[in-house]
Amino acid sequence: MSNKKDILQLTDEQLAASLLELGFEKYRTKQVKEWLWKHAVRSFDDMSNLSIEQRRLLNEHFEIKALKLDKMQKSRDGTLKFRFVLHDGLKIESVLIPVLEKNRYTVCISSQAGCSLTCSFCATGRMGLLRQLTVAEIFDQYAEVNKKCLEVYEKPVSNVVYMGMGEPLLNYKNVIQSIRRLNDQVGPDMSYRKITVSTAGIAKMIKKLADEELKVNLALSLHAANDEKRQDMMPINEHNNLHALMGALKYFYDKIGTKISYEYIAFEHYNDNALDVKNLVRLCSHFPVMVNIIEYNPVPGIDYQKSSEDRLEAFAKAVHKHGVMITVRRSRGKDIDAACGQLANRD
C-alpha cells in the first residue's frame, strides 16, 4: 500500500507546510496550486516551471488520484454524457448541457457514487450509496468536462450544477470545499452565482448552507406540493416535511438573497391537476421562486407516466396566472440516458 499523500486532499495550508518541509521555496506553493486547481494538471511531470529535482520530489512523496474517462456519449441535441472511473474502480457520471443560443455551457456533476435516497422515480437511487466523492473527484468532473467543452464547442464551461448522482447536502463538507475550489482565484475563479446546489430537501443542512454565506443558487427537488404525495415519491419527506423545508428555504433566502428554484417533475394525473396548482402556488408565496417544470424521463422498471403535452402546458399556464415565474424545461440527452433521474452507469 502506498504511503504517499494524496496531494489533492491537502488543504492549502497543508500543501504549503508539506512543500516547505521538502525544501521548496515558499513561492512554489502557489505554482503547484495553480497547476493542480487552475490548470487541472494531473501529472507532476507536466509542471514545467518546477525543476526536475522538484518534480522528482513530488512524485516520490505525493500521488494524484485522477479521474479516468471510461465513456463519452453525444446526444442528438448536443448534450454530452461522461462516465468516469474512480481510483477504486467505482464509476460516476457527469453531463454537459450546451445552450448555444445563450452561450451557456452547464456541467451537471455528481457528489456521490450512487445515492442513499430512494426517490421512487430516480434510477440513481436504486444503486444505493456506494461512497462519498472527495473534493477532488467532484472538482475534477468540472475540470475534465471543461477540457472537452473547449475541444468540442470552443467555449469553456460557464455554469456548474450539483444535480448529478447523489445528494449534495449528504456529502456536505466535500461539496462545500469543492465549491470553494471552483470559486478560488488560484483556480477556475467561477462566480458563486454560476453555481447551483440541488437538494432533495434536508432542512437543517439548507440552514447550514445559508450560514456558509456562499452566494450560490439553491434548487429544491420538490415534485409534489403536499406532504402525502411527496412522501409517497420521496421518503426523505417524512423527516423533512414541506413546513420545515419552507422555513429552511426562507432562512436561506433572507440570509443569502440568491435565486431559489423548485424542480417539479410532472406525472400524468398524479401531480398535475387543479389542486396541485393551488398547492404549488401556495408554496411560492413565502419568497421569490422560479419553478422549473420537468418532463419525466422513463426509467426501466418504474411505472410513472409523464404528463401529456396538453396537461403539462395547462398546468404551467395555471400556475403562471398567479404571478409565479415558471418554465417548462425540455429534457436534454434522453436518448443517451443523460436526463434528470437517468444517471445509473448503464451501458
C-alpha positions in Angstrom: 0.0 0.0 0.0 1.4 3.4 -0.9 2.4 5.8 1.9 2.3 8.7 -0.4 0.0 11.6 0.4 -2.9 12.3 -1.9 -1.9 15.9 -2.9 -5.5 16.8 -4.0 -6.8 16.0 -0.5 -4.5 18.6 1.2 -5.7 22.0 2.3 -3.7 25.0 1.1 -2.1 25.2 4.5 -1.2 21.5 4.5 0.2 21.8 1.0 2.4 24.8 1.9 3.7 23.0 5.0 4.5 19.8 3.1 6.4 21.7 0.4 8.4 23.7 2.8 9.3 20.5 4.6 10.7 19.1 1.4 12.8 22.3 0.8 10.6 24.1 -1.7 10.8 27.9 -1.8 7.7 29.5 -0.3 6.5 30.9 -3.6 6.4 27.4 -5.1 3.2 26.6 -3.2 1.2 29.0 -5.4 2.8 27.5 -8.6 1.9 23.9 -7.5 -1.6 25.0 -6.5 -2.1 26.7 -9.9 -1.0 23.5 -11.7 -3.5 21.4 -9.6 -6.5 23.7 -9.5 -6.2 26.3 -12.2 -4.8 24.2 -15.0 -6.1 20.9 -13.6 -2.8 19.1 -14.4 -2.8 15.6 -13.1 0.9 14.7 -13.6 3.8 16.2 -11.7 6.0 15.7 -14.7 3.9 18.3 -16.6 4.6 21.1 -14.1 7.1 22.7 -16.3 8.1 25.7 -14.2 9.4 23.4 -11.5 12.9 21.9 -11.6 13.4 18.3 -12.5 14.5 17.7 -8.9 11.4 19.3 -7.5 9.2 17.2 -9.8 11.1 14.1 -8.6 10.4 15.0 -5.0 6.7 15.5 -5.8 6.5 12.1 -7.5 8.3 10.5 -4.5 6.1 11.9 -1.8 2.7 12.5 -3.3 0.2 10.8 -5.6 -2.7 12.2 -7.7 -5.8 10.1 -7.9 -7.1 11.3 -11.2 -10.5 10.5 -12.8 -10.2 8.3 -15.9 -12.7 8.8 -18.7 -14.4 5.5 -19.3 -17.0 6.5 -21.9 -18.4 9.6 -23.6 -21.7 9.8 -25.5 -23.2 12.6 -27.5 -26.9 13.1 -27.8 -28.7 14.2 -30.9 -29.4 17.5 -29.1 -25.6 18.1 -28.4 -25.7 17.0 -24.8 -22.6 15.1 -23.8 -22.6 12.4 -21.1 -19.3 11.3 -19.4 -18.7 8.2 -17.4 -15.6 8.4 -15.2 -13.8 5.6 -13.3 -12.5 6.5 -9.9 -9.2 5.2 -8.4 -11.0 2.3 -6.7 -12.9 1.2 -9.8 -16.3 2.8 -9.0 -18.0 4.8 -11.7 -19.8 8.1 -11.8 -21.5 10.2 -14.5 -21.5 13.9 -15.4 -23.4 15.7 -18.1 -22.5 18.7 -20.3 -25.6 20.7 -21.4 -24.8 23.3 -24.1 -27.3 26.1 -24.8 -25.7 27.6 -27.9 -28.1 30.5 -28.4 -27.5 31.7 -24.8 -23.7 30.9 -24.9 -24.3 28.8 -21.8 -22.5 25.6 -21.1 -23.6 23.9 -18.0 -21.9 20.8 -16.4 -24.1 18.7 -14.2 -21.8 17.0 -11.6 -22.2 14.2 -9.2 -21.4 14.4 -5.4 -21.7 10.8 -4.5 -21.2 7.4 -6.2 -24.8 6.2 -6.1 -27.3 7.7 -3.7 -28.7 6.8 -0.3 -32.1 8.3 -1.0 -34.8 6.1 -2.6 -36.9 8.5 -4.6 -39.3 6.2 -6.4 -38.8 7.9 -9.9 -35.0 8.0 -10.0 -32.6 5.4 -11.4 -29.6 6.6 -9.3 -31.4 5.9 -6.0 -31.8 2.2 -7.0 -28.0 1.9 -6.9 -27.7 2.7 -3.2 -24.9 4.8 -1.8 -21.5 3.3 -2.8 -19.4 6.1 -1.2 -18.9 9.8 -0.9 -16.9 11.6 -3.5 -13.8 13.5 -2.4 -13.3 17.2 -3.1 -11.0 16.4 -6.0 -13.4 13.9 -7.5 -16.2 16.4 -7.5 -13.9 19.2 -8.8 -12.3 17.1 -11.5 -15.6 16.4 -13.1 -15.8 20.1 -13.9 -12.2 20.2 -15.0 -12.4 17.2 -17.3 -15.7 18.3 -18.8 -14.4 21.8 -19.3 -11.5 20.5 -21.4 -13.9 18.6 -23.6 -16.2 21.6 -23.8 -13.3 23.7 -25.1 -12.5 21.0 -27.6 -16.0 20.4 -28.9 -17.6 23.8 -28.6 -14.5 26.1 -28.3 -16.1 27.6 -25.2 -15.4 27.0 -21.5 -18.0 25.7 -19.0 -20.0 28.6 -17.8 -22.2 27.1 -15.1 -21.9 24.2 -12.6 -25.0 22.4 -11.1 -24.7 19.8 -8.4 -27.6 17.8 -9.9 -25.8 14.6 -10.9 -25.6 11.3 -8.9 -26.1 11.7 -5.2 -27.5 14.2 -2.6 -25.0 17.1 -2.3 -26.1 18.0 1.3 -25.3 14.5 2.5 -21.7 14.9 1.4 -21.7 18.4 2.8 -18.0 19.0 3.7 -16.6 17.9 0.4 -19.3 19.7 -1.6 -18.6 23.0 0.2 -14.9 22.6 -0.3 -15.3 21.8 -4.0 -17.5 25.0 -4.4 -14.7 27.0 -2.8 -12.2 25.4 -5.1 -14.3 26.4 -8.1 -14.5 30.0 -6.8 -10.8 30.3 -5.9 -8.9 32.9 -7.9 -6.0 30.4 -8.0 -8.4 28.1 -9.7 -11.3 28.5 -12.1 -12.4 31.7 -10.4 -16.0 30.9 -11.1 -18.6 33.2 -9.5 -20.8 31.6 -6.8 -23.8 32.9 -8.8 -22.9 30.5 -11.6 -23.1 27.5 -9.2 -26.4 25.8 -8.2 -26.8 23.2 -5.5 -29.8 20.9 -5.9 -31.2 19.1 -2.9 -34.0 16.6 -2.3 -34.6 18.7 0.8 -32.8 18.4 4.1 -33.9 21.3 6.2 -31.1 21.6 8.8 -28.5 21.3 6.0 -30.1 24.0 4.0 -29.8 26.3 7.0 -26.2 25.2 7.4 -25.5 26.1 3.8 -27.0 29.5 4.4 -24.7 30.0 7.3 -21.7 29.4 5.0 -22.7 32.7 3.3 -21.7 31.3 -0.2 -23.9 33.1 -2.7 -24.8 30.0 -4.6 -28.2 29.3 -6.1 -30.3 26.7 -4.5 -32.8 24.3 -6.1 -35.2 22.1 -4.3 -36.4 18.9 -5.9 -40.0 19.4 -5.0 -42.1 17.3 -7.4 -45.2 17.4 -5.2 -46.7 20.3 -3.3 -48.3 18.4 -0.5 -46.7 16.1 2.1 -48.8 13.0 1.3 -47.8 12.8 -2.4 -44.3 14.0 -1.8 -43.6 11.4 0.9 -45.0 8.7 -1.4 -42.4 9.6 -4.0 -39.6 10.8 -1.7 -39.3 9.1 1.6 -36.9 11.8 2.9 -40.0 14.0 3.2 -41.0 12.0 6.3 -38.4 13.8 8.4 -38.2 16.9 6.2 -41.8 17.9 5.6 -42.8 20.9 3.5 -43.4 23.1 6.5 -39.8 22.5 7.7 -38.4 22.9 4.2 -40.3 26.2 3.6 -38.8 27.5 6.9 -35.3 26.5 5.9 -35.6 28.0 2.4 -36.9 31.2 3.8 -33.9 31.3 6.1 -31.6 30.7 3.1 -33.3 33.4 1.0 -33.3 36.0 3.8 -29.6 35.4 4.5 -28.2 34.9 1.0 -30.7 36.5 -1.3 -29.9 34.3 -4.3 -32.3 32.5 -6.6 -34.3 29.6 -5.2 -35.8 27.2 -7.7 -38.3 24.4 -7.4 -37.7 21.4 -9.7 -41.1 19.7 -10.4 -41.4 16.6 -12.5 -44.9 16.4 -13.9 -46.6 12.9 -13.7 -49.8 12.2 -15.5 -52.9 12.5 -13.3 -50.7 12.4 -10.2 -49.3 15.9 -9.5 -50.6 17.9 -12.5 -54.2 18.7 -11.5 -56.0 21.8 -10.3 -55.4 21.1 -6.6 -51.7 20.6 -7.3 -51.7 24.1 -9.0 -53.2 25.6 -5.8 -50.8 23.9 -3.5 -47.7 24.8 -5.6 -48.8 28.5 -5.8 -49.1 28.5 -2.0 -45.5 27.2 -1.7 -44.3 30.0 -4.0 -45.7 32.7 -1.7 -43.1 32.7 1.0 -40.2 34.2 -1.1 -39.4 34.7 -4.8 -39.3 31.3 -6.6 -38.5 30.1 -10.1 -40.4 26.9 -10.9 -38.9 24.5 -13.5 -41.5 22.0 -14.7 -39.6 19.0 -15.9 -40.6 16.2 -18.3 -40.4 12.8 -16.7 -37.7 10.7 -18.2 -38.6 7.0 -18.3 -36.6 4.6 -16.2 -36.8 0.8 -16.7 -38.8 -0.9 -14.1 -40.6 2.3 -12.9 -44.3 2.7 -13.7 -44.7 6.5 -13.6 -46.0 8.1 -16.8 -45.1 11.6 -17.9 -47.8 14.2 -18.2 -49.1 14.7 -21.7 -48.2 17.9 -23.6 -51.6 19.3 -23.1 -51.7 18.7 -19.3 -48.1 20.0 -19.0 -48.9 23.2 -20.7 -52.2 23.7 -18.9 -50.6 23.1 -15.6 -47.8 25.6 -16.3 -50.2 28.3 -17.5 -52.5 27.9 -14.5 -49.5 28.4 -12.1 -48.2 31.4 -14.2 -51.6 33.1 -13.9 -50.9 33.5 -10.2 -47.8 35.5 -10.9 -45.3 32.7 -10.4 -42.3 32.6 -12.7 -42.4 29.2 -14.3 -40.8 27.4 -17.3 -41.3 24.1 -18.9 -37.8 22.6 -19.2 -37.4 20.2 -22.0 -35.2 17.2 -21.1 -31.8 17.0 -22.8 -29.9 13.9 -23.6 -32.8 11.4 -23.1 -31.5 9.3 -26.0 -28.3 8.6 -24.1 -29.8 8.3 -20.6 -28.3 11.6 -19.6 -31.5 13.4 -18.5 -32.8 14.0 -14.9 -33.2 10.9 -12.9 -31.5 8.6 -15.5 -27.9 8.5 -14.3 -27.2 5.0 -13.3 -24.0 3.8 -15.1 -25.9 1.8 -17.6 -24.0 0.6 -20.7 
